[in-house]
């Protein structure tokens, strides 16, 4: 097999070369039929001589150089290119239309929906539909949705799960479309971030006395909202319970060292515990150096310490936004 390779055989040669160099990323984006044809073609080939191999590579490179512009070829890739430039309403409508026309899988879209939307759907649709939805969702997300159900409804959904084994693919697709339509009918808030999260983010950068005063007032007027705000707040004193020990070194590289030293100079009990946590998760040499520099600081104004703590918190938030660290969820109060 040295001459007259088919286009599929040429593709198999290129993929074989890419696999040798671990450069065949993206093969999983091929549909099942294309993957099967490619594998069958490779299974029927044996030896390709060097001149044939080189000719296939040259033809492949020539075709690449002739390409002026490429498009994803599917809706998911197209929406990824648009990013946040396209509204959530338009994105949802495009995905639903694609699913209705047979060009998309409704369950792929459902799996990406926020947990809050899935929980709202789970509380209102029939238990049979919800049982099918939980069967199709990834286990962690399905568990989260199931845990949001009332006790009686959870029992009913669990019993309905026994009936999901015999559902046909067509019926499953229709159920997915029904759930997508239900999601589309949910009211979409003009401000997507929950109010408690917004208030918590604001109080993150308030002085401690103002923050405590506002929380005390909220406790008297709306205890549930106050609890939500508390969970959304992240301050320097929360570092030991929210930051992973392995991420401390990354924080010290992100934040200005002078600000870190001033923050660790706070004598408030929670702040002192945060400083001890940071130092205990650094190398002995670096921790000793930071202790010496902190102890050598002149007397600091309270505002200087507060500003420094805010700077450390801002650095942690930047790391979180860049997905370089993941903060632990706040523990629920006993």
ChimeraX attribute file (.defattr): number of C-alpha atoms within 10 A of each C-alpha:
attribute: neighborCount
match mode: 1-to-1
recipient: residues
	/A:1	10
	/A:2	11
	/A:3	9
	/A:4	9
	/A:5	14
	/A:6	10
	/A:7	10
	/A:8	14
	/A:9	17
	/A:10	21
	/A:11	17
	/A:12	20
	/A:13	21
	/A:14	16
	/A:15	18
	/A:16	15
	/A:17	14
	/A:18	13
	/A:19	12
	/A:20	9
	/A:21	9
	/A:22	9
	/A:23	12
	/A:24	14
	/A:25	9
	/A:26	7
	/A:27	11
	/A:28	9
	/A:29	9
	/A:30	11
	/A:31	9
	/A:32	10
	/A:33	9
	/A:34	12
	/A:35	14
	/A:36	12
	/A:37	13
	/A:38	17
	/A:39	13
	/A:40	13
	/A:41	17
	/A:42	18
	/A:43	10
	/A:44	8
	/A:45	12
	/A:46	7
	/A:47	8
	/A:48	14
	/A:49	10
	/A:50	10
	/A:51	11
	/A:52	17
	/A:53	16
	/A:54	12
	/A:55	12
	/A:56	19
	/A:57	17
	/A:58	12
	/A:59	12
	/A:60	14
	/A:61	11
	/A:62	11
	/A:63	10
	/A:64	10
	/A:65	9
	/A:66	8
	/A:67	8
	/A:68	6
	/A:69	5
	/A:70	6
	/A:71	8
	/A:72	11
	/A:73	8
	/A:74	11
	/A:75	15
	/A:76	15
	/A:77	12
	/A:78	12
	/A:79	17
	/A:80	12
	/A:81	13
	/A:82	12
	/A:83	12
	/A:84	10
	/A:85	9
	/A:86	12
	/A:87	11
	/A:88	12
	/A:89	10
	/A:90	11
	/A:91	17
	/A:92	16
	/A:93	15
	/A:94	16
	/A:95	21
	/A:96	22
	/A:97	15
	/A:98	16
	/A:99	21
	/A:100	16
	/A:101	10
	/A:102	11
	/A:103	13
	/A:104	18
	/A:105	17
	/A:106	24
	/A:107	20
	/A:108	14
	/A:109	16
	/A:110	19
	/A:111	17
	/A:112	12
	/A:113	14
	/A:114	10
	/A:115	15
	/A:116	12
	/A:117	16
	/A:118	24
	/A:119	19
	/A:120	16
	/A:121	20
	/A:122	24
	/A:123	17
	/A:124	10
	/A:125	13
	/A:126	14
	/A:127	20
	/A:128	18
	/A:129	21
	/A:130	28
	/A:131	23
	/A:132	20
	/A:133	25
	/A:134	22
	/A:135	14
	/A:136	16
	/A:137	17
	/A:138	12
	/A:139	11
	/A:140	9
	/A:141	18
	/A:142	20
	/A:143	12
	/A:144	15
	/A:145	24
	/A:146	23
	/A:147	12
	/A:148	17
	/A:149	16
	/A:150	11
	/A:151	10
	/A:152	8
	/A:153	16
	/A:154	20
	/A:155	13
	/A:156	16
	/A:157	21
	/A:158	16
	/A:159	13
	/A:160	17
	/A:161	18
	/A:162	11
	/A:163	12
	/A:164	15
	/A:165	9
	/A:166	7
	/A:167	10
	/A:168	10
	/A:169	9
	/A:170	9
	/A:171	10
	/A:172	18
	/A:173	17
	/A:174	15
	/A:175	19
	/A:176	25
	/A:177	20
	/A:178	15
	/A:179	22
	/A:180	22
	/A:181	14
	/A:182	15
	/A:183	18
	/A:184	15
	/A:185	9
	/A:186	11
	/A:187	7
	/A:188	12
	/A:189	8
	/A:190	6
	/A:191	8
	/A:192	8
	/A:193	9
	/A:194	13
	/A:195	13
	/A:196	19
	/A:197	17
	/A:198	16
	/A:199	17
	/A:200	22
	/A:201	15
	/A:202	14
	/A:203	22
	/A:204	20
	/A:205	19
	/A:206	16
	/A:207	13
	/A:208	13
	/A:209	8
	/A:210	11
	/A:211	17
	/A:212	13
	/A:213	11
	/A:214	13
	/A:215	20
	/A:216	13
	/A:217	12
	/A:218	16
	/A:219	14
	/A:220	9
	/A:221	11
	/A:222	11
	/A:223	14
	/A:224	12
	/A:225	17
	/A:226	21
	/A:227	16
	/A:228	16
	/A:229	22
	/A:230	19
	/A:231	17
	/A:232	21
	/A:233	20
	/A:234	22
	/A:235	21
	/A:236	25
	/A:237	18
	/A:238	16
	/A:239	24
	/A:240	19
	/A:241	15
	/A:242	17
	/A:243	20
	/A:244	14
	/A:245	16
	/A:246	11
	/A:247	18
	/A:248	21
	/A:249	15
	/A:250	14
	/A:251	21
	/A:252	16
	/A:253	10
	/A:254	15
	/A:255	18
	/A:256	14
	/A:257	15
	/A:258	13
	/A:259	19
	/A:260	22
	/A:261	22
	/A:262	24
	/A:263	25
	/A:264	26
	/A:265	21
	/A:266	21
	/A:267	12
	/A:268	11
	/A:269	10
	/A:270	16
	/A:271	21
	/A:272	17
	/A:273	19
	/A:274	22
	/A:275	23
	/A:276	15
	/A:277	17
	/A:278	22
	/A:279	20
	/A:280	14
	/A:281	16
	/A:282	18
	/A:283	11
	/A:284	11
	/A:285	8
	/A:286	13
	/A:287	16
	/A:288	14
	/A:289	12
	/A:290	19
	/A:291	16
	/A:292	12
	/A:293	13
	/A:294	17
	/A:295	13
	/A:296	9
	/A:297	12
	/A:298	8
	/A:299	8
	/A:300	11
	/A:301	9
	/A:302	11
	/A:303	10
	/A:304	13
	/A:305	20
	/A:306	19
	/A:307	17
	/A:308	25
	/A:309	25
	/A:310	21
	/A:311	19
	/A:312	26
	/A:313	22
	/A:314	19
	/A:315	18
	/A:316	27
	/A:317	16
	/A:318	16
	/A:319	18
	/A:320	13
	/A:321	11
	/A:322	9
	/A:323	10
	/A:324	11
	/A:325	19
	/A:326	16
	/A:327	17
	/A:328	12
	/A:329	11
	/A:330	14
	/A:331	9
	/A:332	7
	/A:333	6
	/A:334	3
